[in-house]
Amino acid sequence: MAFDKRAISSLLITSAVVLCACTADVASRPTSSSRSLLSGVTSLLTSIDTTVTVITVDPAVAGTYDIGRSNKLRVEAGGICDLASTYGVGEWTVPCLPATLPVVITARTWADQSGHPHVDFFPRLRFVPLSGLVPSAVLYLYDPAASRNATSKILYCDAGVCVDESLTNAALVTSRDAQSGFVYRPILHFSGYQVATFDGSPPADSTP
């Protein structure tokens, strides 16, 4: 059987066009993880609804940073301890040398089963112990419902256990602003933090 060369060429060209169109369509579809870059902050929203935000903090400059899901971190100038400083329970209020180089911080944020925000930070580090009226770092967690609940607190969570640090350090008491929807308090170190309505027994650490 004889084939028309012009018909075959036309068929090949049409197939190539269809293939290219399909490839472009696949490439343009959103994946389960999307990345956006805005003002030096990179956020990654994964399929399990955990937001990962990477920020670079200049320890010589005071600033307020968006750490994802409307949560914020305030760090004062000279407020971060050198990363070689001691770290761990019992070390939080030990004097330290301030960091002098920029620090790259990763914050993972999600909501627990009750809808309260949780944030986990890396690397583990300390902040210069509180001095005077201005704390070195303040964590603001956006939780409108908790901001109107007088029992809500920001708990320190690690290894599956959450602790109310204000019971042993009154400077770490939680404050609430119902107008802005924030629950906030000073922090002395980077670990995990979670908003909870305190009923006398701290809840277990939530996981994403």
C-alpha positions in Angstrom: 0.0 0.0 0.0 1.4 3.4 -0.9 1.4 6.2 1.7 1.2 9.9 0.9 4.4 11.4 2.3 2.6 14.8 2.8 -0.1 13.1 4.9 2.5 11.3 7.0 4.4 14.6 7.6 1.2 16.4 8.6 0.4 13.6 11.0 3.8 13.7 12.7 3.6 17.5 13.1 0.1 17.3 14.6 1.3 14.6 17.1 4.3 16.8 18.1 2.1 19.8 18.7 -0.3 17.7 20.9 2.6 16.2 22.8 4.1 19.7 23.5 0.7 21.0 24.6 0.3 18.2 27.1 3.8 18.6 28.4 3.3 22.3 29.0 0.0 21.6 30.7 1.6 19.2 33.1 4.4 21.6 33.9 1.9 24.4 34.6 -0.2 22.4 37.1 0.4 23.2 40.8 2.2 20.4 42.7 1.5 19.3 46.3 4.2 21.8 47.4 4.4 25.3 46.3 7.2 27.8 47.0 6.9 31.6 47.1 9.6 34.2 47.7 8.7 37.5 49.2 11.0 40.0 50.9 13.7 37.4 51.5 11.3 35.0 53.2 10.7 31.6 51.7 7.5 29.7 52.6 6.6 26.1 51.7 3.1 24.9 52.2 3.1 21.1 52.1 0.3 18.6 51.6 0.0 18.1 55.4 -0.7 21.8 55.9 2.6 22.6 57.5 4.2 25.9 56.6 7.9 26.1 56.5 9.4 29.6 56.6 13.1 30.4 56.3 14.3 33.8 57.6 17.7 35.4 58.0 18.1 37.5 61.1 20.8 40.1 61.4 21.5 40.1 65.2 22.7 43.7 65.1 19.3 45.0 63.9 16.0 44.8 65.7 13.2 43.4 63.6 9.8 41.7 63.4 9.6 38.6 61.2 6.7 36.7 59.6 7.2 33.1 60.4 4.2 31.7 58.6 0.4 31.4 59.1 0.2 35.0 60.4 2.5 34.2 63.3 5.4 36.6 64.1 8.7 36.8 65.9 10.2 39.9 67.3 14.0 40.0 68.0 15.8 42.9 69.5 19.3 44.0 68.4 21.9 41.9 70.2 19.2 39.5 71.3 20.5 36.2 69.9 23.1 34.2 71.8 26.2 33.0 69.9 25.3 29.6 68.4 28.2 28.1 70.3 26.5 29.0 73.7 25.3 26.4 76.1 21.8 25.1 75.5 19.3 23.0 77.5 17.0 23.1 80.5 18.9 24.9 83.3 20.8 27.1 80.7 18.0 29.4 79.6 18.9 32.3 81.9 22.7 31.8 81.9 24.5 34.9 80.4 25.9 34.5 76.9 27.9 36.3 74.3 25.6 37.9 71.6 25.8 36.5 68.1 27.6 38.8 65.6 26.9 37.0 62.3 23.5 36.6 60.5 21.5 33.6 61.6 19.3 31.6 59.3 16.2 30.3 61.1 13.7 27.8 59.9 10.2 27.8 61.4 7.7 25.0 60.9 4.1 26.0 61.8 0.8 24.1 61.8 -2.4 23.9 63.7 -3.2 21.2 66.2 -6.4 19.2 66.4 -8.1 22.0 68.3 -7.0 24.6 65.7 -4.4 26.2 67.9 -1.1 27.2 66.3 2.2 25.3 66.9 5.6 26.4 65.8 8.9 24.6 65.9 12.2 26.3 65.3 15.6 25.3 64.0 18.4 25.7 64.9 18.1 25.3 68.6 19.5 28.5 70.1 19.1 30.8 73.1 18.3 34.5 73.4 20.2 36.8 75.6 18.5 36.6 79.0 15.9 39.2 79.8 17.3 42.5 81.0 15.4 45.7 81.7 11.9 46.1 80.4 12.4 44.9 76.8 12.8 41.2 76.3 15.3 39.9 73.7 12.6 38.0 71.8 8.8 37.8 71.7 6.7 35.2 70.0 3.3 36.2 68.6 1.0 33.4 67.7 -2.2 34.3 65.8 -5.2 32.6 67.5 -8.3 34.8 67.6 -10.2 32.4 69.8 -7.4 32.0 72.3 -6.8 35.7 72.4 -10.3 36.0 73.9 -9.8 33.2 76.4 -8.3 34.2 79.7 -6.9 30.7 80.3 -4.9 30.5 77.1 -1.1 30.3 77.2 1.9 29.7 75.0 3.5 26.5 76.2 7.1 25.3 75.5 6.9 21.8 73.9 9.7 19.3 73.5 9.9 15.5 73.1 6.2 15.1 73.3 5.7 17.2 76.5 4.4 20.7 76.9 5.4 23.0 79.8 4.1 26.3 81.1 7.4 28.1 81.7 5.7 31.0 83.4 5.2 28.8 86.5 9.0 29.0 87.2 9.7 32.3 85.5 7.1 35.1 85.8 8.8 37.1 83.0 7.5 34.5 80.6 3.8 35.0 81.3 1.5 34.9 78.2 -0.4 38.1 77.1 -3.4 38.3 74.9 -4.7 41.0 72.5 -8.3 40.2 71.4 -8.3 43.1 69.0 -5.4 41.8 66.9 -6.1 38.1 67.6 -2.6 37.5 69.0 -1.4 35.5 72.0 2.2 36.4 72.8 5.0 36.2 75.3 8.8 36.6 75.7 10.8 33.5 74.9 14.4 32.6 76.0 15.2 29.8 73.5 14.2 28.2 70.2 12.3 24.9 70.6 8.6 24.2 70.0 5.8 26.4 71.2 2.0 25.9 71.2 -1.1 27.8 72.2 -3.3 25.9 74.6 -6.3 26.7 76.8 -4.8 25.7 80.1 -7.0 23.4 82.2 -4.4 22.5 84.9 -2.6 19.7 82.9 -0.5 20.7 79.9 -1.5 18.9 76.7 0.8 16.6 74.8 3.0 18.1 72.1 1.2 18.2 68.8 2.7 16.9 65.5 1.9 18.0 62.0 
